[in-house]
């Protein structure tokens, strides 16, 4: 029997339907994001200024992937609205594709749009795109190991934001970290903090943005007992208590969740890094919570919902995320 590498592949009806809904939902929420109905975020003017001045000498402020995206849109005579729209669309397409494959996807979709959508798709444009590629890379690596698709997505994620280098070991060793090994859990909890903390001077040398981030580190506050930390620490504890119930294919996501929380505490002296990395890994918990036993799963989902309600109240009345004047 002859096998051709050019053999045609067809999408199943279910996969085609999934992609259709991903595109529709992503387009709708990307339009909502680009319109900024709640006002402007703290990064809006910085991105606008960069877009209006793109084409001048590259100063290294933003990663090359985002520079290329802005340059392309400028060549097409697109307005800044399309930078916002396309950034959100690329990010959401990847994340919604993964979410729609999960049980309780409607619940997780709601939680995502409360906890992470305002932070990433409506504020941190480069990270939002980078995370979309990084999460897809990890998802496919669990099934395909280091295929061209996996490596290509991983490279794209780094091109849009250097901090997605955090995902490299989880993607490269995704088949190794499927195991429920106590020593591996210990390494995942301890080693990343040591490596990143000891590499700050090197990162500062490689990326000019790091100097700025280190300078503002003293302006940020690190509260080890924040509502967010307590919520996700409790959810992780539920995962550790039911480790044997988590399927092997979900273990890389669990390790990533754990690394995000432990990195926060390991990098408390540099709050800007601690917050950024923790925020980058929050999405990963959606991919292993469903495998918990009934009561542990309900407890985890309830914690996510309660935290989401509190976060909405906080973003509106306590620490508004939007409302910056032009």
NUKELUM-575986 format. One record per residue (C-alpha): y, x, z. Coordinates in Angstrom, 2 decimals, padded with zeros to 5 digits. Layout:
! NUKELUM-575986
NODE/py/px/pz
NODE/Y/X/Z .
...
***
This chain:
! NUKELUM-575986
NODE/py/px/pz
NODE/000.00/000.00/000.00 .
NODE/003.36/001.40/-001.03 .
NODE/006.22/001.36/001.42 .
NODE/009.72/001.83/000.07 .
NODE/012.60/003.05/002.16 .
NODE/014.74/000.74/000.02 .
NODE/012.74/-002.30/001.06 .
NODE/015.03/-005.30/001.48 .
NODE/015.54/-006.69/004.96 .
NODE/016.60/-010.21/005.68 .
NODE/018.33/-011.70/008.70 .
NODE/016.34/-014.37/010.45 .
NODE/017.94/-017.78/010.64 .
NODE/018.44/-017.27/014.38 .
NODE/020.13/-013.88/013.89 .
NODE/022.36/-015.24/011.13 .
NODE/023.39/-018.13/013.39 .
NODE/024.09/-015.67/016.20 .
NODE/026.31/-013.53/013.98 .
NODE/028.16/-016.62/012.75 .
NODE/029.04/-017.69/016.29 .
NODE/029.94/-014.10/017.23 .
NODE/032.45/-013.91/014.36 .
NODE/033.97/-017.34/015.12 .
NODE/034.31/-016.76/018.87 .
NODE/035.58/-013.21/018.39 .
NODE/038.21/-014.32/015.89 .
NODE/039.46/-017.15/018.11 .
NODE/039.77/-015.05/021.25 .
NODE/041.19/-012.09/019.31 .
NODE/043.94/-014.34/017.99 .
NODE/044.56/-015.53/021.56 .
NODE/044.71/-011.92/022.75 .
NODE/047.10/-010.83/020.00 .
NODE/049.47/-013.74/020.72 .
NODE/049.87/-012.59/024.36 .
NODE/050.53/-016.16/025.65 .
NODE/050.86/-014.97/029.27 .
NODE/053.49/-012.37/028.44 .
NODE/053.28/-008.65/027.80 .
NODE/051.04/-006.24/029.66 .
NODE/052.02/-002.82/030.98 .
NODE/050.59/-000.97/027.95 .
NODE/052.03/-003.21/025.22 .
NODE/055.27/-001.34/024.67 .
NODE/053.49/002.01/024.63 .
NODE/051.13/000.86/021.88 .
NODE/053.97/-000.80/019.97 .
NODE/056.01/002.41/020.09 .
NODE/053.04/004.41/018.84 .
NODE/052.41/001.98/015.97 .
NODE/056.03/002.03/014.88 .
NODE/056.15/005.83/014.93 .
NODE/052.67/006.46/013.46 .
NODE/052.86/008.63/010.40 .
NODE/054.86/011.24/012.26 .
NODE/053.31/014.46/013.57 .
NODE/050.21/013.72/015.68 .
NODE/050.97/014.53/019.32 .
NODE/047.50/014.07/020.76 .
NODE/048.41/011.08/022.96 .
NODE/045.75/008.81/021.49 .
NODE/042.27/009.49/020.19 .
NODE/041.79/010.05/016.48 .
NODE/039.87/006.81/015.91 .
NODE/042.79/004.73/017.14 .
NODE/045.19/006.87/015.11 .
NODE/043.15/006.16/011.96 .
NODE/043.12/002.43/012.72 .
NODE/046.91/002.35/013.11 .
NODE/047.43/004.44/009.99 .
NODE/045.21/002.13/007.94 .
NODE/047.10/-000.96/009.07 .
NODE/050.44/000.71/008.40 .
NODE/049.31/001.54/004.84 .
NODE/048.40/-002.13/004.40 .
NODE/051.89/-003.12/005.62 .
NODE/050.33/-005.06/008.48 .
NODE/052.36/-005.98/011.54 .
NODE/051.60/-004.89/015.10 .
NODE/049.97/-008.30/015.64 .
NODE/047.07/-007.10/013.50 .
NODE/046.61/-003.98/015.62 .
NODE/046.17/-006.24/018.64 .
NODE/043.96/-008.69/016.74 .
NODE/041.70/-006.09/015.13 .
NODE/041.32/-004.08/018.35 .
NODE/040.19/-007.18/020.22 .
NODE/037.98/-008.35/017.34 .
NODE/036.06/-005.07/017.09 .
NODE/035.55/-005.01/020.83 .
NODE/034.61/-008.67/021.26 .
NODE/032.26/-008.75/018.26 .
NODE/030.08/-006.10/019.89 .
NODE/030.19/-007.55/023.39 .
NODE/029.67/-011.17/022.37 .
NODE/026.73/-010.16/020.18 .
NODE/025.10/-008.70/023.29 .
NODE/026.13/-011.55/025.59 .
NODE/024.79/-014.29/023.33 .
NODE/021.36/-012.63/023.55 .
NODE/021.25/-013.10/027.33 .
NODE/020.06/-016.00/029.44 .
NODE/022.94/-017.80/031.11 .
NODE/025.16/-016.44/028.34 .
NODE/027.73/-019.23/028.81 .
NODE/028.18/-018.29/032.46 .
NODE/028.50/-014.58/031.69 .
NODE/030.92/-015.37/028.88 .
NODE/033.15/-017.19/031.36 .
NODE/032.92/-014.34/033.86 .
NODE/033.71/-011.79/031.16 .
NODE/036.85/-013.62/030.05 .
NODE/038.08/-013.84/033.64 .
NODE/037.25/-010.34/034.88 .
NODE/037.31/-008.03/031.85 .
NODE/039.02/-009.74/028.91 .
NODE/042.56/-009.48/030.38 .
NODE/041.93/-005.87/031.38 .
NODE/040.39/-004.56/028.17 .
NODE/041.06/-006.72/025.12 .
NODE/044.56/-007.63/026.32 .
NODE/045.61/-004.33/027.88 .
NODE/043.48/-001.21/027.29 .
NODE/043.04/-001.43/023.52 .
NODE/041.40/001.95/022.91 .
NODE/038.93/001.57/025.75 .
NODE/038.04/-001.96/024.64 .
NODE/037.04/-000.74/021.16 .
NODE/035.28/002.31/022.56 .
NODE/033.23/000.21/024.98 .
NODE/032.16/-002.16/022.23 .
NODE/030.59/000.72/020.30 .
NODE/029.21/002.37/023.46 .
NODE/027.44/-000.77/024.71 .
NODE/025.94/-001.41/021.29 .
NODE/024.75/002.19/021.18 .
NODE/023.00/001.84/024.54 .
NODE/021.51/-001.53/023.57 .
NODE/019.95/-000.15/020.38 .
NODE/018.92/003.15/022.00 .
NODE/016.62/001.24/024.37 .
NODE/014.78/-000.06/021.30 .
NODE/015.25/002.66/018.69 .
NODE/015.76/005.85/020.69 .
NODE/018.12/008.21/018.84 .
NODE/018.36/006.49/015.46 .
NODE/021.25/007.09/013.06 .
NODE/022.68/003.74/014.11 .
NODE/022.60/004.71/017.79 .
NODE/024.23/008.10/017.20 .
NODE/026.80/006.67/014.80 .
NODE/027.90/004.04/017.31 .
NODE/028.06/006.65/020.07 .
NODE/030.26/008.93/017.95 .
NODE/032.56/006.01/017.12 .
NODE/032.92/005.17/020.80 .
NODE/034.05/008.72/021.62 .
NODE/036.46/008.74/018.66 .
NODE/038.26/005.75/020.17 .
NODE/038.29/006.96/023.78 .
NODE/037.07/010.23/025.27 .
NODE/035.99/008.58/028.55 .
NODE/033.03/006.97/026.75 .
NODE/031.38/010.39/027.03 .
NODE/030.10/008.85/030.25 .
NODE/027.63/006.85/028.13 .
NODE/026.13/009.88/026.37 .
NODE/023.40/010.69/028.95 .
NODE/022.48/007.01/029.32 .
NODE/022.07/006.67/025.54 .
NODE/020.33/010.01/024.96 .
NODE/017.93/009.58/027.89 .
NODE/017.59/005.79/027.76 .
NODE/013.80/006.01/027.47 .
NODE/013.56/008.31/030.47 .
NODE/015.72/006.15/032.72 .
NODE/013.56/003.11/032.13 .
NODE/011.43/004.27/035.05 .
NODE/012.00/003.11/038.64 .
NODE/012.01/006.57/040.17 .
NODE/013.64/007.10/043.58 .
NODE/014.62/010.67/042.70 .
NODE/016.16/009.47/039.42 .
NODE/018.12/006.82/041.30 .
NODE/019.42/009.52/043.63 .
NODE/020.43/011.74/040.70 .
NODE/022.21/008.87/038.96 .
NODE/024.14/008.12/042.12 .
NODE/025.17/011.69/042.95 .
NODE/025.22/013.99/039.90 .
NODE/027.84/012.20/037.69 .
NODE/030.51/012.43/040.42 .
NODE/029.84/016.13/040.96 .
NODE/029.91/016.88/037.22 .
NODE/033.13/014.95/036.51 .
NODE/034.97/016.17/039.60 .
NODE/034.09/019.79/038.86 .
NODE/035.10/019.38/035.19 .
NODE/038.61/018.03/035.69 .
NODE/040.24/021.34/034.72 .
NODE/038.13/021.48/031.54 .
NODE/038.96/017.87/030.68 .
NODE/042.61/018.64/031.28 .
NODE/042.36/021.50/028.79 .
NODE/040.55/019.42/026.14 .
NODE/042.68/016.28/026.37 .
NODE/046.45/016.26/026.99 .
NODE/046.25/012.77/028.48 .
NODE/044.30/014.00/031.49 .
NODE/047.34/015.90/032.84 .
NODE/049.35/012.69/032.81 .
NODE/046.53/010.77/034.51 .
NODE/046.21/013.40/037.23 .
NODE/049.97/013.31/037.84 .
NODE/049.96/009.57/038.47 .
NODE/046.81/009.75/040.63 .
NODE/048.93/009.85/043.78 .
NODE/050.66/006.62/042.77 .
NODE/047.42/004.63/042.79 .
NODE/045.62/003.31/045.83 .
NODE/041.87/003.58/046.41 .
NODE/040.54/000.93/048.78 .
NODE/036.82/001.47/049.46 .
NODE/036.54/-002.04/050.92 .
NODE/038.23/-003.95/048.11 .
NODE/036.85/-007.35/047.13 .
NODE/035.66/-005.91/043.82 .
NODE/033.79/-003.05/045.46 .
NODE/032.15/-005.29/048.04 .
NODE/031.13/-007.83/045.39 .
NODE/029.47/-005.36/043.05 .
NODE/028.02/-003.22/045.86 .
NODE/026.29/-006.35/047.18 .
NODE/024.99/-007.22/043.72 .
NODE/023.65/-003.68/043.32 .
NODE/022.00/-003.91/046.72 .
NODE/020.25/-007.08/045.56 .
NODE/019.07/-005.11/042.54 .
NODE/017.73/-002.26/044.68 .
NODE/015.90/-004.73/046.90 .
NODE/014.19/-006.22/043.83 .
NODE/013.87/-003.07/041.76 .
NODE/010.26/-003.80/040.79 .
NODE/011.30/-007.10/039.26 .
NODE/013.77/-005.53/036.85 .
NODE/012.09/-004.94/033.43 .
NODE/011.99/-001.40/032.07 .
NODE/014.26/-002.36/029.18 .
NODE/016.92/-003.46/031.69 .
NODE/016.73/-000.36/033.89 .
NODE/019.23/001.74/031.82 .
NODE/021.78/-001.02/032.39 .
NODE/021.03/-001.00/036.12 .
NODE/021.45/002.78/036.30 .
NODE/024.77/002.50/034.47 .
NODE/025.97/-000.14/036.95 .
NODE/024.97/002.05/039.85 .
NODE/026.64/005.13/038.35 .
NODE/029.88/003.18/037.93 .
NODE/030.05/002.19/041.60 .
NODE/028.97/005.55/043.00 .
NODE/031.41/007.34/040.69 .
NODE/034.19/005.20/042.15 .
NODE/033.44/006.48/045.64 .
NODE/032.77/010.01/044.40 .
NODE/036.17/010.16/042.66 .
NODE/038.25/008.34/045.28 .
NODE/040.56/011.37/045.53 .
NODE/041.46/010.78/041.86 .
NODE/041.91/006.98/041.87 .
NODE/042.93/006.73/038.21 .
NODE/039.53/008.11/037.15 .
NODE/037.64/006.14/039.79 .
NODE/039.10/002.79/038.69 .
NODE/038.77/003.53/034.98 .
NODE/035.09/004.50/035.11 .
NODE/034.13/001.63/037.41 .
NODE/035.85/-000.86/035.10 .
NODE/034.01/000.61/032.11 .
NODE/030.61/-000.07/033.68 .
NODE/031.11/-003.58/035.10 .
NODE/029.85/-005.24/031.93 .
NODE/026.43/-003.59/032.32 .
NODE/025.44/-005.74/035.31 .
NODE/025.20/-008.79/033.03 .
NODE/022.06/-007.30/031.46 .
NODE/019.85/-007.01/034.53 .
NODE/021.01/-009.74/036.94 .
NODE/018.93/-012.39/035.13 .
NODE/015.73/-010.49/035.94 .
NODE/016.23/-010.85/039.70 .
NODE/014.11/-013.38/041.64 .
NODE/015.52/-016.88/041.91 .
NODE/017.47/-016.65/045.18 .
NODE/018.71/-013.11/044.60 .
NODE/019.82/-014.12/041.09 .
NODE/021.66/-017.17/042.42 .
NODE/023.34/-015.03/045.08 .
NODE/024.47/-012.48/042.47 .
NODE/025.77/-015.18/040.12 .
NODE/027.58/-016.91/042.99 .
NODE/029.26/-013.65/044.00 .
NODE/030.47/-013.13/040.43 .
NODE/031.86/-016.66/040.30 .
NODE/033.65/-016.43/043.68 .
NODE/035.15/-013.05/042.73 .
NODE/036.32/-014.49/039.38 .
NODE/038.12/-017.38/041.09 .
NODE/039.81/-014.95/043.48 .
NODE/040.78/-012.66/040.60 .
NODE/042.47/-015.48/038.70 .
NODE/044.52/-016.34/041.79 .
NODE/045.40/-012.67/042.29 .
NODE/046.42/-012.05/038.67 .
NODE/048.72/-015.08/038.72 .
NODE/050.25/-015.03/042.19 .
NODE/049.69/-011.65/043.89 .
NODE/049.66/-008.86/041.30 .
NODE/050.58/-010.36/037.89 .
NODE/048.95/-008.43/035.07 .
NODE/051.33/-009.77/032.42 .
NODE/055.01/-010.58/032.21 .
NODE/056.57/-007.25/031.23 .
NODE/059.82/-007.72/029.34 .
NODE/060.29/-006.32/025.85 .
***
